[in-house]
């Protein structure tokens, strides 16, 4: 499976240093690539805002090529008047930023943003940390970013992701040799195994969903149906006995296991033995959708993590009150920013500001694969690089969307896909499915189910993770 490299600033510099020709050759190609994008997409006058260093050098080459193409070009060296451009080229800071931009640079960034004109950023929008996606201060909001050799980490990971606009990778002769992080392309879904002529319902992947409580029956139903639509062969739900009438009416193909419950209709720790028996037929177990929150449900999760020897995906209420644990089989945690903040003892705004660092800390703390949901869904594992599944769309901001994702992760784990990759591929399938069905506002989580079938059948695989 071919993953697409994401480069840090240091990895980019190493690729530049390994280039056989002079740096001026790379700069000429880079500036020309940016000029070509401007000429192709944006008519009229151009202001090129140049800083020092290579990024400013790229900008000056771009300006020269534009002038040769008879465009009216104004060059601003760091500070000055933007004039009256129809489009702005941002060649101010580039990949070197680590801290808050200096006052003069911040002022120029604000001028560019306030202009109301489209902005074409060179390599990364000024103000973005190219290695993390963090935005320590003022940052350009680009319409298009033209980057070189490979996309930069900061273009794929929020909040930098939201500043990049559409991303074009220009081939200028850079050949990155090493990269820690990677994008998972939609085409990777072609490698998800499907049922074959010799498959049985068990060999195609067997999933057990543990969850549900009074008033929260929709969550395990969505997870179960998503597992089936992700080509699992057998799906069962273990849920409180009082929820069975609803589950029986809505889940025709799913096996149900009624379990003891407390007075509020939540599963009890003594349900663990029956769940373990049900799990004997499963290749993967999903715990948490609609489970409810109580000391009893937290104790049940602890017992199951301790005693299950199958891959587990933990989501939603399964993450509530979770403490570090040790187990031999793979575990995938699927928090959103708020849930991850609780797991790490911080606030959601800190997670949003430092997503790459947060997901890596969580993977290390829990010794697990962590899938941090978002438009730039991140998948981390201890001592490994982060995989980015950048297919999130606004349509996924709806109740139940995460329960669908849980079912897909469980199905892919049950099919025997390597756990970190299973989580990333599930996020890609989830996002592509949303793109396929969300043709108008008002998409709900159950609308994603036919989209999953279409995505796994090969539709929508031309979609790009950076757009």
Helices and strands as residue ranges (DSSP letters): E 4-7, H 9-17, H 23-41, E 46-50, H 53-68, E 73-77, E 87-91, G 94-96, H 103-114, E 118-122, E 144-148, E 151-152, H 153-156, G 160-163, E 166-170, E 181-183, G 186-191, E 206-210, H 217-229, E 234-240, G 241-243, H 244-250, E 255-259, G 269-271, H 272-278, G 279-281, E 284-287, H 295-307, E 311-314, G 316-319, E 331-333, H 337-344, H 348-353, H 355-366, E 369-372, E 377-380, E 387-389, G 394-396, H 401-414, H 419-437, G 445-447, H 448-456
